[in-house]
């Protein structure tokens, strides 16, 4: 019996990796049981994510965002655009370039969109030439020609989509 115990002990001592692996598993098991048993209700780690900066927070200090089309939302949007342009202007000045006219840029960026997008004159002329060529083909086929300007506008609308 003595020789079998000494053989097992010698085998464990001889193979140190086995001892380390089983020791680590045993230690982690004991520690996890200990943490489960002694877990307190006021642990600092249980409070992570419950401050005012997290989404699931019950922090009531922050006001809800204003409706998108309200005057408050427009004022906030203008303030943020102004901040962005001021930072861009400072970067340009540091690079040795002229500063931006912040008021002009704000009015340009926040101006309501025009009724329809303005097309390049070259594109309009190219589409007009295409419509004229189409009308010439239609005339050779004996069909009625299309109104050039209306067809140009229709084609440009199709190109937008």
Residue frames as a rotation matrix with the C-alpha (Angstrom) as fourth column:
UNK 1
0.570 0.822 0.000 0.00
0.822 -0.570 0.000 0.00
0.000 0.000 -1.000 0.00
UNK 2
0.384 -0.526 -0.759 2.82
0.179 -0.764 0.620 2.37
-0.906 -0.374 -0.199 0.79
UNK 3
-0.643 -0.715 0.275 4.34
0.391 0.002 0.920 1.82
-0.659 0.699 0.279 -2.62
UNK 4
-0.139 0.656 0.742 1.10
0.976 -0.037 0.216 2.63
0.169 0.754 -0.634 -4.45
UNK 5
0.814 0.401 -0.420 0.71
0.502 -0.850 0.162 5.98
-0.292 -0.343 -0.893 -2.61
UNK 6
0.081 -0.867 -0.492 4.31
0.031 -0.491 0.870 6.86
-0.996 -0.086 -0.013 -3.21
UNK 7
-0.592 -0.243 0.769 3.95
0.721 0.267 0.640 5.89
-0.361 0.933 0.017 -6.88
UNK 8
0.391 0.814 0.430 0.93
0.899 -0.437 0.010 8.20
0.196 0.383 -0.903 -7.27
UNK 9
0.780 -0.151 -0.607 2.69
0.200 -0.859 0.471 11.01
-0.593 -0.489 -0.640 -5.43
UNK 10
-0.296 -0.955 0.015 5.81
0.223 -0.054 0.973 10.47
-0.929 0.292 0.229 -7.49
UNK 11
-0.319 0.266 0.910 3.71
0.945 0.165 0.283 10.47
-0.075 0.950 -0.304 -10.69
UNK 12
0.771 0.637 0.031 2.09
0.637 -0.771 0.000 13.77
0.024 0.020 -1.000 -9.76
UNK 13
0.536 -0.650 -0.539 5.38
-0.029 -0.652 0.757 15.32
-0.843 -0.391 -0.369 -8.78
UNK 14
-0.416 -0.729 0.543 7.01
0.519 0.300 0.800 13.98
-0.747 0.615 0.253 -11.92
UNK 15
-0.392 0.382 0.837 4.35
0.828 -0.250 0.502 15.47
0.401 0.890 -0.218 -14.17
UNK 16
-0.766 -0.021 -0.642 4.09
0.448 -0.735 -0.510 19.05
-0.461 -0.678 0.573 -12.88
UNK 17
-0.893 0.448 -0.034 1.72
-0.326 -0.593 0.736 20.16
0.310 0.669 0.676 -15.63
UNK 18
-0.233 0.829 -0.509 -0.99
0.410 0.558 0.721 17.83
0.882 -0.041 -0.470 -14.40
UNK 19
-0.314 0.048 -0.948 -0.59
0.945 -0.080 -0.317 19.20
-0.091 -0.996 -0.021 -10.88
UNK 20
-0.932 -0.072 -0.356 -0.85
0.065 -0.997 0.034 22.81
-0.357 0.009 0.934 -12.13
UNK 21
-0.703 0.708 -0.069 -3.94
-0.230 -0.134 0.964 22.13
0.673 0.694 0.257 -14.25
UNK 22
-0.021 0.735 -0.678 -5.85
0.638 0.532 0.557 20.27
0.770 -0.420 -0.480 -11.55
UNK 23
-0.483 -0.207 -0.851 -4.74
0.837 -0.394 -0.379 22.78
-0.256 -0.896 0.364 -8.93
UNK 24
-0.990 0.107 -0.088 -5.96
-0.130 -0.940 0.315 25.72
-0.049 0.323 0.945 -11.00
UNK 25
-0.395 0.898 -0.197 -9.33
-0.040 0.197 0.980 24.08
0.918 0.395 -0.041 -11.65
UNK 26
-0.040 0.353 -0.935 -9.76
0.903 0.413 0.117 23.26
0.427 -0.840 -0.336 -7.98
UNK 27
-0.737 -0.299 -0.607 -8.78
0.566 -0.763 -0.312 26.78
-0.369 -0.574 0.731 -6.91
UNK 28
-0.903 0.427 0.041 -11.17
-0.312 -0.720 0.620 28.44
0.294 0.547 0.783 -9.37
UNK 29
-0.174 0.868 -0.466 -14.00
0.315 0.497 0.809 26.14
0.933 -0.006 -0.360 -8.25
UNK 30
-0.193 0.034 -0.981 -13.40
0.981 0.031 -0.192 27.00
0.023 -0.999 -0.039 -4.58
UNK 31
-0.913 -0.196 -0.357 -13.23
0.232 -0.971 -0.061 30.74
-0.335 -0.138 0.932 -5.37
UNK 32
-0.707 0.703 0.072 -16.43
-0.220 -0.316 0.923 30.71
0.672 0.637 0.378 -7.42
UNK 33
0.047 0.705 -0.708 -18.32
0.689 0.490 0.534 28.93
0.724 -0.512 -0.463 -4.63
UNK 34
-0.429 -0.285 -0.857 -16.88
0.861 -0.416 -0.293 31.42
-0.273 -0.864 0.424 -2.14
UNK 35
-0.997 0.060 -0.041 -17.99
-0.070 -0.941 0.332 34.40
-0.018 0.334 0.942 -4.29
UNK 36
-0.379 0.918 -0.115 -21.48
0.049 0.144 0.988 32.99
0.924 0.369 -0.100 -4.68
UNK 37
0.074 0.394 -0.916 -21.86
0.899 0.372 0.232 32.45
0.432 -0.841 -0.327 -0.94
UNK 38
-0.284 -0.293 -0.913 -20.43
0.802 -0.595 -0.058 35.81
-0.526 -0.749 0.404 0.18
UNK 39
-0.603 0.067 0.795 -21.98
0.611 -0.602 0.514 37.97
0.513 0.796 0.322 -2.51
UNK 40
-0.638 0.343 -0.689 -23.31
0.465 -0.541 -0.701 41.15
-0.613 -0.768 0.186 -0.96
UNK 41
0.339 0.851 0.401 -26.20
0.902 -0.172 -0.397 43.27
-0.269 0.496 -0.825 -2.13
UNK 42
0.896 -0.023 -0.443 -24.14
-0.040 -0.999 -0.029 46.46
-0.442 0.044 -0.896 -2.18
UNK 43
0.105 -0.891 0.441 -21.32
0.758 0.359 0.545 45.35
-0.644 0.277 0.713 -4.41
UNK 44
-0.133 -0.243 -0.961 -19.70
-0.297 -0.915 0.273 48.15
-0.946 0.322 0.049 -6.40
UNK 45
-0.954 -0.299 -0.012 -19.68
-0.112 0.322 0.940 45.96
-0.278 0.898 -0.340 -9.48
UNK 46
-0.373 0.897 0.237 -23.44
0.889 0.418 -0.186 45.54
-0.266 0.141 -0.954 -9.30
UNK 47
0.319 0.492 -0.810 -23.79
0.342 -0.857 -0.385 49.31
-0.884 -0.154 -0.442 -9.66
UNK 48
-0.741 -0.648 -0.175 -21.89
0.048 -0.311 0.949 49.56
-0.669 0.695 0.262 -12.98
UNK 49
-0.859 0.376 0.346 -24.11
0.392 0.051 0.918 50.91
0.328 0.925 -0.191 -15.74
UNK 50
0.055 0.947 -0.315 -26.72
0.985 -0.001 0.171 52.39
0.162 -0.320 -0.933 -13.48
UNK 51
-0.509 -0.305 -0.805 -25.42
0.490 -0.872 0.020 55.94
-0.708 -0.384 0.593 -13.54
UNK 52
0.329 0.691 -0.644 -26.68
-0.080 -0.660 -0.747 58.81
-0.941 0.297 -0.162 -15.65
UNK 53
-0.297 -0.546 -0.783 -24.57
-0.803 -0.302 0.514 57.90
-0.517 0.781 -0.349 -18.65
UNK 54
-0.938 -0.063 0.340 -26.08
0.082 0.915 0.394 54.55
-0.336 0.397 -0.854 -19.53
UNK 55
-0.708 0.692 -0.141 -29.16
-0.347 -0.166 0.923 53.89
0.615 0.702 0.358 -21.64
UNK 56
-0.111 0.691 -0.714 -30.91
0.501 0.660 0.560 51.73
0.858 -0.296 -0.419 -19.07
UNK 57
-0.909 -0.375 -0.180 -30.49
0.345 -0.439 -0.830 54.42
0.232 -0.817 0.528 -16.49
UNK 58
0.194 0.966 -0.169 -33.33
0.937 -0.132 0.325 55.70
0.291 -0.222 -0.930 -14.40
UNK 59
-0.653 -0.511 -0.559 -31.56
0.630 -0.776 -0.027 59.06
-0.420 -0.370 0.829 -14.16
UNK 60
0.324 0.906 0.272 -34.16
0.937 -0.269 -0.223 61.77
-0.129 0.327 -0.936 -14.52
UNK 61
0.012 -0.393 -0.920 -31.85
0.332 -0.866 0.374 64.79
-0.943 -0.310 0.120 -14.74
UNK 62
-0.915 -0.401 0.050 -31.72
0.161 -0.247 0.955 64.83
-0.370 0.882 0.291 -18.54
UNK 63
-0.092 0.899 -0.428 -34.52
-0.506 -0.412 -0.757 66.50
-0.857 0.147 0.493 -20.45
UNK 64
0.181 0.200 0.963 -36.05
0.616 0.741 -0.269 64.64
-0.767 0.641 0.011 -23.40
UNK 65
-0.835 -0.516 0.193 -35.12
0.443 -0.420 0.792 65.80
-0.328 0.747 0.579 -26.88
UNK 66
-0.307 0.750 -0.586 -37.47
-0.422 -0.659 -0.623 68.39
-0.853 0.056 0.519 -28.40
UNK 67
0.534 0.561 0.633 -39.72
0.365 0.522 -0.771 67.41
-0.763 0.642 0.074 -31.34
UNK 68
-0.208 -0.765 0.610 -37.88
0.874 0.135 0.467 67.52
-0.439 0.630 0.641 -34.69
UNK 69
-0.176 0.196 0.965 -39.80
0.780 -0.570 0.258 70.41
0.600 0.798 -0.052 -36.24
UNK 70
0.720 0.468 -0.513 -40.01
0.691 -0.550 0.468 72.61
-0.064 -0.692 -0.719 -33.13
UNK 71
0.794 -0.417 0.442 -38.21
-0.237 -0.882 -0.407 75.92
0.559 0.218 -0.800 -32.68
UNK 72
0.617 -0.580 0.531 -36.11
-0.617 0.063 0.785 74.42
-0.489 -0.812 -0.319 -29.88
UNK 73
0.519 -0.416 0.747 -34.88
0.497 0.858 0.131 71.65
-0.695 0.303 0.652 -32.19
UNK 74
0.739 -0.236 0.631 -34.01
0.526 -0.383 -0.759 74.18
0.421 0.893 -0.159 -34.89
UNK 75
0.758 -0.468 0.454 -32.10
-0.595 -0.782 0.188 76.29
0.267 -0.412 -0.871 -32.37
UNK 76
0.529 -0.558 0.640 -30.22
-0.294 0.587 0.755 73.25
-0.796 -0.587 0.146 -31.08
UNK 77
0.616 -0.267 0.741 -29.40
0.727 0.555 -0.404 72.16
-0.304 0.787 0.536 -34.65
UNK 78
0.796 -0.318 0.515 -28.09
0.086 -0.783 -0.616 75.63
0.600 0.534 -0.596 -35.49
UNK 79
0.682 -0.553 0.478 -25.96
-0.709 -0.340 0.618 75.68
-0.179 -0.761 -0.624 -32.32
UNK 80
0.486 -0.494 0.721 -24.44
0.145 0.859 0.491 72.29
-0.862 -0.134 0.489 -33.18
UNK 81
0.680 -0.230 0.696 -23.74
0.723 0.053 -0.688 73.31
0.122 0.972 0.203 -36.79
UNK 82
0.820 -0.369 0.439 -22.13
-0.334 -0.929 -0.157 76.51
0.465 -0.018 -0.885 -35.55
UNK 83
0.593 -0.605 0.531 -19.92
-0.492 0.249 0.834 74.49
-0.637 -0.756 -0.150 -33.17
UNK 84
0.514 -0.364 0.777 -18.87
0.602 0.798 -0.025 72.15
-0.610 0.481 0.629 -35.97
UNK 85
0.722 -0.207 0.660 -18.05
0.517 -0.471 -0.715 75.04
0.459 0.858 -0.233 -38.31
UNK 86
0.807 -0.457 0.374 -16.13
-0.582 -0.728 0.364 76.88
0.106 -0.511 -0.853 -35.60
UNK 87
0.465 -0.646 0.605 -13.97
-0.108 0.637 0.763 73.78
-0.879 -0.420 0.226 -35.02
UNK 88
0.527 -0.245 0.814 -13.42
0.821 0.395 -0.412 73.38
-0.221 0.885 0.410 -38.78
UNK 89
0.860 -0.184 0.476 -12.46
0.047 -0.900 -0.434 77.04
0.508 0.396 -0.765 -39.06
UNK 90
0.684 -0.635 0.358 -9.93
-0.616 -0.241 0.750 76.69
-0.390 -0.734 -0.556 -36.23
UNK 91
0.396 -0.545 0.739 -8.37
0.406 0.826 0.391 73.67
-0.824 0.145 0.548 -37.96
UNK 92
0.669 -0.112 0.735 -8.09
0.707 -0.207 -0.676 75.64
0.228 0.972 -0.060 -41.21
UNK 93
0.868 -0.350 0.351 -6.44
-0.392 -0.918 0.054 78.56
0.304 -0.184 -0.935 -39.41
UNK 94
0.553 -0.688 0.469 -3.92
-0.326 0.339 0.883 76.21
-0.767 -0.641 -0.037 -37.76
UNK 95
0.316 -0.421 0.851 -3.00
0.764 0.644 0.035 74.90
-0.562 0.639 0.525 -41.21
UNK 96
-0.645 -0.608 -0.464 -2.42
0.281 -0.752 0.596 78.45
-0.711 0.254 0.656 -42.43
UNK 97
-0.603 0.523 0.603 -5.59
0.699 -0.018 0.715 78.67
0.385 0.852 -0.355 -44.54
UNK 98
-0.753 0.362 0.549 -8.16
-0.403 -0.914 0.050 81.48
0.520 -0.184 0.834 -44.27
UNK 99
-0.860 0.482 0.165 -10.88
0.011 0.341 -0.940 81.16
-0.510 -0.807 -0.298 -41.64
UNK 100
-0.562 0.755 0.337 -14.44
0.768 0.325 0.551 80.30
0.307 0.569 -0.763 -42.60
UNK 101
-0.734 0.531 0.423 -17.25
-0.558 -0.827 0.069 82.85
0.386 -0.186 0.903 -42.57
UNK 102
-0.961 0.275 0.001 -19.27
0.224 0.785 -0.577 80.94
-0.159 -0.555 -0.817 -40.01
UNK 103
-0.317 0.905 -0.285 -22.50
-0.237 -0.367 -0.900 82.93
-0.918 -0.218 0.331 -40.37
UNK 104
-0.082 0.255 -0.963 -22.54
-0.990 -0.134 0.049 82.50
-0.116 0.958 0.263 -44.16
UNK 105
-0.803 -0.270 -0.531 -21.80
-0.369 0.925 0.087 78.78
0.468 0.266 -0.843 -43.86
UNK 106
-0.825 0.556 0.098 -24.53
0.164 0.403 -0.900 78.30
-0.541 -0.727 -0.424 -41.25
UNK 107
-0.037 0.860 -0.508 -27.11
-0.568 -0.437 -0.698 80.03
-0.822 0.263 0.505 -43.44
UNK 108
-0.261 -0.115 -0.958 -25.97
-0.937 0.268 0.224 78.01
0.231 0.957 -0.177 -46.48
UNK 109
-0.937 -0.185 -0.296 -26.14
-0.131 0.973 -0.192 74.69
0.323 -0.141 -0.936 -44.62
UNK 110
-0.715 0.693 -0.092 -29.45
0.373 0.267 -0.889 75.34
-0.591 -0.670 -0.449 -42.89
UNK 111
-0.588 0.520 -0.619 -31.19
-0.748 -0.641 0.172 76.92
-0.307 0.565 0.766 -45.91
UNK 112
0.264 0.742 0.616 -34.26
-0.285 0.670 -0.685 74.99
-0.921 0.005 0.389 -47.01
UNK 113
-0.592 -0.467 0.657 -33.69
0.406 0.531 0.744 72.75
-0.696 0.707 -0.125 -49.99
UNK 114
-0.681 0.334 -0.651 -34.83
-0.663 -0.659 0.356 74.18
-0.310 0.674 0.670 -53.31
UNK 115
0.332 0.942 0.058 -37.91
-0.796 0.312 -0.519 72.78
-0.507 0.126 0.853 -55.01
UNK 116
0.986 -0.060 0.153 -35.89
0.130 0.855 -0.503 70.63
-0.101 0.516 0.851 -57.37
UNK 117
0.223 -0.973 -0.064 -32.23
0.417 0.036 0.908 69.93
-0.881 -0.229 0.414 -57.82
UNK 118
0.680 -0.089 -0.728 -30.53
-0.588 -0.659 -0.469 72.13
-0.438 0.747 -0.500 -60.35
UNK 119
0.710 -0.393 0.584 -28.78
0.531 0.844 -0.076 70.16
-0.463 0.364 0.808 -63.04
UNK 120
-0.300 -0.919 -0.255 -25.50
0.246 -0.333 0.910 70.87
-0.922 0.210 0.326 -64.69
UNK 121
0.302 0.406 -0.863 -25.90
-0.644 -0.580 -0.498 72.86
-0.703 0.706 0.087 -67.92
UNK 122
-0.584 -0.603 -0.543 -23.77
-0.811 0.402 0.426 70.31
-0.039 0.689 -0.724 -69.75
UNK 123
-0.866 0.331 0.376 -26.04
0.211 0.922 -0.324 67.48
-0.454 -0.201 -0.868 -68.60
UNK 124
0.103 0.958 -0.269 -29.15
0.034 -0.273 -0.961 69.39
-0.994 0.090 -0.061 -69.68
UNK 125
0.097 -0.125 -0.987 -27.64
-0.912 -0.409 -0.038 70.06
-0.399 0.904 -0.154 -73.10
UNK 126
-0.881 -0.458 -0.115 -26.67
-0.469 0.817 0.335 66.41
-0.060 0.349 -0.935 -73.52
UNK 127
-0.552 0.763 0.336 -30.18
0.411 0.599 -0.687 65.25
-0.726 -0.241 -0.645 -72.61
UNK 128
0.260 0.642 -0.721 -31.64
-0.365 -0.626 -0.689 67.86
-0.894 0.443 0.072 -74.98
UNK 129
-0.350 -0.471 -0.810 -29.49
-0.929 0.067 0.363 66.51
-0.117 0.880 -0.461 -77.82
UNK 130
-0.967 0.031 0.252 -30.63
0.019 0.999 -0.049 62.98
-0.253 -0.043 -0.966 -76.98
UNK 131
-0.125 0.992 -0.016 -34.29
0.277 0.020 -0.961 64.07
-0.953 -0.124 -0.277 -77.11
UNK 132
0.189 0.141 -0.972 -33.75
-0.770 -0.593 -0.236 65.84
-0.609 0.793 -0.004 -80.46
UNK 133
-0.758 -0.505 -0.413 -32.12
-0.652 0.611 0.448 62.70
0.026 0.609 -0.793 -81.87
UNK 134
-0.752 0.562 0.344 -35.07
0.332 0.775 -0.539 60.65
-0.569 -0.291 -0.769 -80.56
UNK 135
0.181 0.843 -0.506 -37.47
-0.157 -0.483 -0.861 63.06
-0.971 0.235 0.045 -82.27
UNK 136
-0.188 -0.316 -0.930 -35.59
-0.952 -0.175 0.252 62.66
-0.243 0.932 -0.268 -85.55
UNK 137
-0.990 -0.139 0.032 -35.91
-0.131 0.975 0.178 58.87
-0.056 0.172 -0.984 -85.29
UNK 138
-0.375 0.923 0.081 -39.59
0.370 0.230 -0.900 59.19
-0.850 -0.308 -0.428 -84.49
UNK 139
0.166 0.405 -0.899 -40.07
-0.619 -0.667 -0.415 61.48
-0.767 0.626 0.140 -87.52
UNK 140
-0.623 -0.462 -0.631 -38.36
-0.782 0.400 0.478 58.91
0.032 0.791 -0.611 -89.79
UNK 141
-0.946 0.306 0.107 -40.70
0.280 0.938 -0.206 56.24
-0.164 -0.165 -0.973 -88.39
UNK 142
-0.512 0.785 0.348 -43.70
0.182 -0.297 0.937 58.46
0.840 0.543 0.009 -89.10
UNK 143
0.025 0.498 -0.867 -44.48
0.982 0.152 0.116 59.06
0.190 -0.853 -0.486 -85.40
UNK 144
0.783 0.337 0.523 -45.39
0.235 -0.939 0.253 62.36
0.576 -0.075 -0.814 -83.83
UNK 145
-0.283 -0.954 0.096 -42.37
0.250 -0.171 -0.953 64.25
0.926 -0.246 0.287 -82.34
UNK 146
0.210 0.257 -0.943 -42.12
0.964 0.106 0.244 64.80
0.163 -0.961 -0.225 -78.57
UNK 147
0.891 0.034 0.452 -42.10
-0.033 -0.990 0.139 68.21
0.452 -0.139 -0.881 -76.90
UNK 148
0.125 -0.977 -0.171 -38.38
0.227 0.195 -0.954 68.76
0.966 0.080 0.246 -76.31
UNK 149
-0.440 -0.361 0.822 -38.41
-0.599 -0.564 -0.568 70.71
0.669 -0.743 0.031 -73.00
UNK 150
0.466 0.683 0.563 -41.01
-0.883 0.322 0.340 68.49
0.051 -0.656 0.753 -71.33
UNK 151
0.887 -0.171 -0.429 -39.11
0.068 0.967 -0.246 65.38
0.457 0.189 0.869 -72.40
UNK 152
-0.151 -0.975 0.162 -35.82
-0.025 -0.160 -0.987 66.85
0.988 -0.153 0.000 -71.14
UNK 153
-0.246 0.119 0.962 -37.36
-0.913 -0.363 -0.189 67.51
0.326 -0.924 0.198 -67.70
UNK 154
0.799 0.591 0.109 -38.93
-0.598 0.763 0.247 64.04
0.063 -0.262 0.963 -67.59
UNK 155
0.592 -0.654 -0.472 -35.60
0.227 0.697 -0.681 62.39
0.774 0.296 0.560 -68.47
UNK 156
-0.385 -0.752 0.535 -33.75
-0.337 -0.425 -0.840 64.43
0.859 -0.504 -0.090 -65.84
UNK 157
0.179 0.534 0.826 -36.32
-0.981 0.031 0.193 63.37
0.077 -0.845 0.529 -63.19
UNK 158
0.947 0.153 -0.283 -35.77
-0.172 0.984 -0.040 59.74
0.273 0.086 0.958 -64.19
UNK 159
0.156 -0.973 -0.167 -32.01
0.154 0.191 -0.969 60.19
0.976 0.126 0.180 -63.84
UNK 160
-0.187 -0.184 0.965 -32.45
-0.817 -0.515 -0.257 61.53
0.545 -0.837 -0.054 -60.29
UNK 161
0.653 0.589 0.475 -34.10
-0.756 0.540 0.370 58.33
-0.039 -0.601 0.798 -59.11
